[in-house]
Structure formats: structure tokens, C-alpha cells
Amino acid sequence: MALIVQKYGGTSMGSVERIEHVARKVASWQQQGHQVVVVVSAMSGETDRLLKLARSIDARGSQREFDQIAATGEQVTIGLLALALGKLGVQSRSYTGWQVPIETDSAHMKARIQKIDGARLLADCQAGIVPVVAGFQGLTQDGSVATLGRGGSDTTGVALAAALKADECQIYTDVDGVYTTDPRVEPKARRLDKITFEEMLELASLGSKVLQIRSVEFAGKYKVPLRVLSTFVEGPGTLITLEENNVEDPLISGIAFNRDEAQITMTGVPDRPGIAAAILGPVGDANIEVDMIVQNVGDDGATDFTFTVHRNDYDRGLEIMRRIASELGAQGVSGAADIVKVSLVGVGMRSHAGVASKMFKSLAAAGINIRMISTSEIKISVVVDEMYLELAVRTLHKAFGLEEATSA
Amino acid sequence: MALIVQKYGGTSMGSVERIEHVARKVASWQQQGHQVVVVVSAMSGETDRLLKLARSIDARGSQREFDQIAATGEQVTIGLLALALGKLGVQSRSYTGWQVPIETDSAHMKARIQKIDGARLLADCQAGIVPVVAGFQGLTQDGSVATLGRGGSDTTGVALAAALKADECQIYTDVDGVYTTDPRVEPKARRLDKITFEEMLELASLGSKVLQIRSVEFAGKYKVPLRVLSTFVEGPGTLITLEENNVEDPLISGIAFNRDEAQITMTGVPDRPGIAAAILGPVGDANIEVDMIVQNVGDDGATDFTFTVHRNDYDRGLEIMRRIASELGAQGVSGAADIVKVSLVGVGMRSHAGVASKMFKSLAAAGINIRMISTSEIKISVVVDEMYLELAVRTLHKAFGLEEATSA
């Protein structure tokens, strides 16, 4: 018998029929002898509808009131799921964030969980009652309702699992696990049985948006075994675990990519201390987020400085660079909005030389020109022209043997 | 400067535009120097939508969960109104039932308020903040959300006014006050400036459904001055007060009527002790509610026993009477489903003889046959054929001078 926290997202709660389907899943876990605590999101589209209503009155109004309004979405679904469980003969009880209580800081619309009192939920479990908890919300010190920001139900699930010392936190979604890459780009993409938290973080932040990043960080920090699986398709999903020093670990776990990048380059910048700050300062001031940054060492006292931004910020970023180029004594400014980032992710590459060169060789053999390179401990990212995205992903997927189960 | 509790119903909260209209009304009261506490209902139709959703899963499911779901309707409107007030520069703060807190018993879906802690609301008022409180809901001892039953927002308003010792509780609705009778039946019906709680109770229970009965009882019990007025039309509305022994009080306040009545008569019943119970027992057992009851004294050891029921219960009631008639030794059973009740209401009639005879004479002069008569301290009701309803109401409205301001 295990204590399992299950989190079901908005798509899984999208209709009465789907809620009844979730109830049957929960009931079957309980019948197998497990204690189950359920966390749910609002019905898909409901949070957006509520926030739109609030914004139609005052988009810049009190965030406390936005939270008061938005939190009702989950309060409806916890009640509905508890009713659906009751109808199946499973004793159940719904809990809003304040009823648990889940205490948060007072940063409305992006609150962070500070403390969870799991006593009532554990007592329910012991009494054979399935608690159904509202995700995405909590209670501030001054008694207000706060929400954790979009996707926060995952975080609620993980935080509850940590507080209750659950054996596993299962995140049910509309995909049946984490894949080696996006199956829409590479049909041979394969579901991973296991992935480390670090790899998952790199994959998530790079665009394989299966889980909310903060919940993965949280699960890693509190060592909560996390499993991603599908509400609609039976299967074991993907288990996200602490890194194990297993020599059988695959070299590479997956290939992430990001279509929304744009590249801006300042050429012939005098190479002196503080130049990076002088360039990126005005970009930050304009609230433009910078992703990759590459600076080439110059041999004539000048250097080329390149960074990538979200494609929506390209024009503004270019304008800022042109404005400051002359005062920095730079030669010129150029850029490209039709570029993408492709990244190889895997903890295995730490202990294996040659991953980078194999990657570059494969891309060259496919005739793909690399515009930028950036590396970290467990990831290598390259920027290529957008037209090469699919080719690059498929080439790397094959080169690193991701179609079949890989071994070191 | 006065402390005023204002309650706005679902129609007043029916759209963003209407909520903004309410915000302007509240702001204007505050600008006049008053302290205002607002109580709101859910947007019209929203509570029904939520309950329908819950019933579609399990109509006989846990009432606690029905309340958890239904209470979200007001949680949305308090947030929206607080935002609308904020946009007008009025500081505001929304409160759910549990945030006040408003403590109730645990009778889910028909809970009664047990205690209100007004400290936070009063502190807000003193700080120039307008608290916006969710009507219809409260917190049970075990930390669950409970609703007060339909129309319960009026009760919340009155209970808050009592707890805060407010100078007045204003109930905003879509009519601009209490009328001498239904203006759709008598176009000359006149808005009353003032009416007593007792009269209001008689008018409300007789079909002039402006206010929820329980809230009027509550206001009378706690001596909260209650005012009914329109959200959409400017005007003083109708003040509902404790009875004042004012000789200038009008004899009659208004004329109520009820279309949904049906009459059942058992004739020639042996006149012995316990006969009323023997007749009405089986009716009560069948969950049929009885309104008027009239028993005529017989002079030959037999009596006629008549009562009225809701028209929907007529056939079932008649069937029960026919079944028990022979075992009671009655002569026969008869009835009529096309009858109505018309009632004259006024505290003034207590100290004035002749009201009843004036009523009967006026009806006779109009050629209206009276089938039943029943009287109480402040009301005289007659049952007449349905075809005479409008004529009876207009005849009495004129006879008792209700078109213009009346005097004793």
C-alpha cells in the first residue's frame, strides 16, 4: 500500500464525462489498496474566462481580487469530483486551499507555498476518505486567497506530496509521458521510462512543456518521485527521479527546441571590461528577456557580441542596439528573426567526451549551418536557420540512437 | 454620517455594466459621508448553472459539495464589485463568508447564521474601505462552506446590519419599493413609503415576493430598519419599520393575492373531537402543504370542513379526501381548482371596526361571490373564483382609498 498524490489538469476536468472518467481512475487506485489524495485544476478555459471577466472591469485592479475570482475555478471542480467519487461509492471530501490549509506568501497571482498542514488530509486517508484538493491556490497570512500563477496546480500536487511524505506524485495530463523529442517533428520520438530532474528542467525550459518548471524544481528539492502520465491512455508514463549514477544511463535523454527565438549581433565592439553590461543593460531596462549570450574573443581589440531574445522582442531589441552602437564605438548591428534553438539534453554527456563533436558532425553532414553554440553541464544548444529545424531534430534523434532504447 | 448595509441581488450583478452601475451607487453613498458595507448575490442565473452542473453528476450527492460549488457564484461577484469600486478610486476589499467570518449551523443548502464577527468589516469602514461581502454563504463549525438556501443574500444583509448595528439595511432589487398591490393587476397601485414588519410578512407570504420572508423576520427580531429600493430607478423606496402607534397610520397597507390555490371541502362530517386531525393528518403525511383552513359549526351534529392547497396538489388532495371520507362517515367531498385568495393587510385594522364588513360589501356590490373567509389580527383573506381576481383587487384597492395617500 502506498500513499499517492494524483494531480489532474484542466483538460482532464474539461467536462462532466471527463470528471466521471477521472473518478473511475481514482477509485481503481483506491481499490488496489492505495491511499489517494487528488489535486485538480479548473475546467479547461475556466480560469481564462474568469480572468477575462475581471480584466473587463479593471485590468490593473487589485491582484487580491483577481485571485479571489480566479480561485473559484478549482472550487467548482473539487466539488464536482467529490460528487463523482461519492456516486461510485468512494467516500470523498473536497478542500479549497484555505481549508487544507495551504499557506502562501502574499505575492498575489504568483504566490509561493510556504507551509502545508497535512493533518486533515492524512486523517481522511486513514479513514478511507479520498481528499480532493484545489490546486493553484492557497491562503495568505492575512486571510486572503492567493493563486500560484498559471500551471500552479502541478506545484500544489508536488508540495502536497512532499508535505504528506507521499510515495509518488502522479501528474496526469494529455500526453502519456516525456518523449525524446516532440513527436510532431520526429514521429520516431520515444517515451522515456525515466528521466532525471535536471534533464527534465532543461527539457521543460527548452520547450517540451509537459510540466510546470517550478513544480519540477520543487520535486527535485524535496526528493518527491514524480510521474507524468496520461489521463486518457493507460500506461506507466515517465518517472522523474533523482540522478542515479548508473553506467547504463543513456548518453542523451532528449532533444528540445524552441521556435520563438531571434538573434541580435553587435559586431566590432571594442573589447574592454564592462562591455557586456553596457550592451545588455539597456535590453534589461526595456524588460526584454535574453536567452543565449555568446561573445567571441576578438584578436584585434574588438569582439562580436551575440544574444537571442523572444521573437516578439526582436524589433525593439534591434532598435536599442542601433541606438547604443555608435556610443559604444561598435562597427555595426545585424540580426535574424528566422532562427531556432535546438538542444541536446542528457546527464550522461557529463562523463562522455565527444558528444559535442558528434553533434556538430551530424549537423554538418546534413548540410545544416550552425550560427551559435552554447553549452552547459548537461546540454548543448545550437542556433540554426528556422528552415532546418525538423531536419536538425531528426538528424540528431537518429545520430544519438533515440528511436530505440539506448545504452551507454 | 450613517453606517449602511446595502444588498444587491443577482439582477443588479447581472453583467459587467450593471456591476459598474452598482459601484457608482455605492461610491455616491460613500461620498455623501456614509460608511457602506455591501452584500452581493451571484450573477443572475449563475447559482442555477452551478447547481445544474452538480446535479448532472449526482443529484443526490453530498450537500456539502453542492455548497462548495454553489458558493463560488458570490465569490466571483464580490471580486468584480471590489475591482469596479477600485477603478472609481474607492478603496474596497472583498470577503467570502468564511473570511468575515459568518458562522452557520451545518444544515447544508439551508444553513442558518449563528454568529457574525464584524470586527474586520468595521475596521475597514473606519479606514475608509468599503467591504464587499458574499451573500448566501457562511462557514460551519467544521470548516466547511454552507449556503443559506435560495434568496439567502437578503438574510446575509440583514444579519450583517444587525451584527454591525447599522443604521439601515438597504435591499436593492428590480422594483422600487413595496406596492399597495401588484401594479400589473391594478395600474393605480401606489408605492408605500413605510410599512411595518408584520404587514410586510403578510404581504410577502401572500405573494408580493419582494423580499425573502426569513430576512424580514430576522430584521424584525433584531430591529434593523430595512429599506427596499431599486438599483435602476432613483427613489426613496419603502422603509420597513417596527410598528409605530401612529393614529395617522393608514387603515390598510396593501392587497395581496395568490393565484395558485385550490379548495377542497368535505361536507357532512360528524362533528366530534379530533375530526380536524383525522382529516388533515393524511394530507400532511402526503407532504401536501395546507394554507387556509375553515370549519363551519354544524347544527345537526355534522360540519363542513374546507381547506386550500397549492393547485399542483389538488388532485392528490382530493383523492386522499375521497379515500377517507367514508371511514369518517362524511357525506361527500367536493372541490375547486380555479379559485384564488385575495387578502387585505394592515396593522391599522386592529383598532378599526368595520374593515371586514366594508370589504364584504364592496365585493358584493361588484357581484363577486365569496367562497371562504379567514381572518387574522392584521389581515382578512377571502377565496373567490379565479375569474374575479382582477376585479376583486381593483374593487378593494379603490374602496380602501389606496390610490392616494390614505389616512385614518
Interface residues (C-beta under 8 A of the other chain):
Chain A: V16 I19 E20 L50 L53 A54 S56 I57 D58 G61 S62 R64 E65 F66 Q68 I69 A71 T72 Q75 V76 I78 G79 L80 A82 L83 A84 G86 K87 R93 S94 T96 W98 Q99 G143 S144 V145
Chain B: V16 I19 E20 L50 L53 A54 S56 I57 D58 G61 S62 R64 E65 F66 Q68 I69 A71 T72 Q75 V76 I78 G79 L80 A82 L83 A84 G86 K87 R93 S94 T96 W98 Q99 G143 S144 V145
